Amino acid sequence: MKNTFGESFKQIRISSGYKSARQLAIKSGISNATVTRIENNTQKPDPQTLKTLSQHLLNVSYDELMVLTGYVNSNNSADKVLSETEQELLLKARKLSDEQLNLIIKLMDEIN
């Protein structure tokens, strides 16, 4: 049976030398509650959280965590990782209405 992201993440944490979620939380600055929710599969980490956590984990890259969480396809994943600006744009776009999105698309079409 395939491991969930949370189970895989917990294994990565342990293999990186953190005996508890709290230890990783203290080291990374991500709250213990967030790390625990990630491991329990009750919260999908956002890309910025993954980036922060990846800096404190051994033998796993940010790109690999992005693939494991499903943000990017494993085929040519390095080409599909969003830049920080693209991530910010996407997060802001998700808060807009369909009408607002259509206006922005129209504006972008005019710019291009």
N, C-alpha and C positions, 0 to 999 in steps of 0.2 A: 504494500500500500504506500502511496506517495505521501511524503511529509507535507504538512501545511507550511506556509511561510513562517508562522510563529514557532513551530517545532524546529524548523531549519535554523531560524534566527537564534533560538536558544542554544542549539548545538554550536553555532558559530561563536556565540558569547562565551560558552564554557571552554571551547577550544582556544579562545583568545586569552584565557587565564582569569576570567571573571567568574567567581564562584556564585555570585548572586546578581540579580537584575539591579539591585541597589548599588553594587560596586561599579557597574557600567554607567549607571545614571550619574553617580558622583563624578566619575572621570570625564564623561561626555557633556555634562550640563543639561542633559535631557532628563525630565522628571522620572522618578522611579515608577510612578503610576503609568506613564506613557510606555516605558520599556516593558512593564508587566502586561499592559493591554496588548502590546505588539506580540509578545510571546504567547499570550492566551488567545490570539486571533480575534480579539474584540475591537481592535483598531488597526487599520492599515496605515502604516507610516507615510507621511507625505515626503516628496523628494528631498526637501531641505533637511528633514529629520534623518533620512537615510544618509545624506551626505555627511552630516555631523557624526552619526554613529560609525560610518565607515572609516573615519579618521582614527577611531579608537579600537577597531577590530583587526585581528591578524588574518592574513590569507584570504581576504575577501575585499573586492573593490566596490566602489560606489556603483559602477556599471553592473556588476554582478548582482548587487542588491536590487537595482532597478529591474533587472530581468526576473529575479526571484519573486518580486512583488507584482510583476505583470505590467509595469509601466512601459516597458519596452519589449519588443520581440527579441528572442535570443539570436535570430539570424541577423548578423551585422549590427549587433546592439550598439557598438561604439558610434555608428553613424546615426543612430536614432535617439541618443540621449539628448534631452532638451537643455539648452543653455539656461543660465539663471534668468535672463531676460525673457526667454520663451516660456519658462515656468511661471514667471510673474504674470505675463500676458494671459496665459491659460487660466491661472487662478482668478484673475480679475474678470475674464470673459465669462467664467462660470456663474458669476453673480449678476450678469446682465440679462435683461428680458430678450425674447426673440426679436422684438422690434429694434432694440438697441444694437444687438448683434448684426442685424441686417444693415443698419446704418453704417456700422464700422466696416463691414465687408464691402459695402458700396464705396466708402471712402478709400479703402485699400485698393480696390480695383481702379479708382481714379488716379491714385498715386503711381501704380504700376503701369 
